[in-house]
């Protein structure tokens, strides 16, 4: 039981040393992740569309 208490005390001390982001930084990083995700989804969707249409063209025009 003593080791668990020591572990928890050490964990609390380490958490006090962490440099937490500000609310504004968190907001900005969240928006960045959302926009990058949307951009990547759009890019991959367009690639899928192009490859699908290309494959359909090759199959139907033999």
N, C-alpha and C positions, 0 to 999 in steps of 0.2 A: 504494500500500500504506500510505503514511503517513496518508492520510485515513481509511482504515478503522481504523487503530490509534487515531487521535484520536477518531473517532466512538465506538469501544468504551470508551475512557477516560471520555469525557463521559457516556456512558450509565451507566457504573458509578457515577460521581459523582452523577448524578441519582437513581439507584435508592437511594442512601444517604439521600437527602432525603425519600423517600417515607414517609408515616406509615402503617404497616401495621396492620391491625386485630388485636386480640388473639384468642386462641383462643376465648374466650367470645363475643366479638362475632361472629366468623365462624360459630360454632355457632348463635347466636340469629338471625342474618340468614338462615342456611340454613333453619332451621325456619320462619321467617316466609315465605320464598319457597315452601316446600313447602305450607304451609297456605293461602296465598293462591291458589296454583295449584290445589289440591284444591277450594277453595271456588268458584273461577271455573269449574272443570270441572263441578262439581255444578250451579251456576246455569245454565250453558249447556246442560247435559244436560236439566234440567227445562224450560227454554224450548223446546228441541227437542221434547220429549215433548208439551208443551202445544200447540205449533203443529202437530205431526203429528196429534194427536187431533182438533184443531179442523178441520184440512183433511179428515181422514177423515169427520168428521161432516158437513161441507158437501157432500162428494162423494156420500156414501151416502144422504143425506136430500133428494134433489132431487124 
